[in-house]
């Protein structure tokens, strides 16, 4: 923290020296074409978009296989993280929040994995989309696959609390380091 304060004071001295000699205006005018070019490029990209190919879809089955493998890998990493926290006997509120994050995200991965698997076995004609993706209805007769798919679409009810627990864990870790630094233990 003290290094940042020293660096900030150094920048303030440099800025004061620069502005007292009249060099700030020259520096700004010298950099203006580059700044103007960046602003113009950003405005062009926003106002005149074209295909960026940022999201590349793959035909079945390789796209689904890679996605499902990613879920499996994510589940394995969460299990390892939770096991490592328990093995090292980390105590404290932040570690408890991190364990809850692992539990919720593992549950989310299982639900998403099941939902993707069921989606393969459901026909698109079983669904009616009226005006947008957010307003979709399921045609009857209802089967166990349709109901399981419907339940799997509520995965945000698990993922949002998981991310909230991750936020609480990170905030708790931050405050504990901040408290240690203010007590002089961080030096």
Order of alpha helices (4+ residues) and beta strands (2+ residues): alpha-alpha-alpha-alpha-beta-beta-alpha-alpha
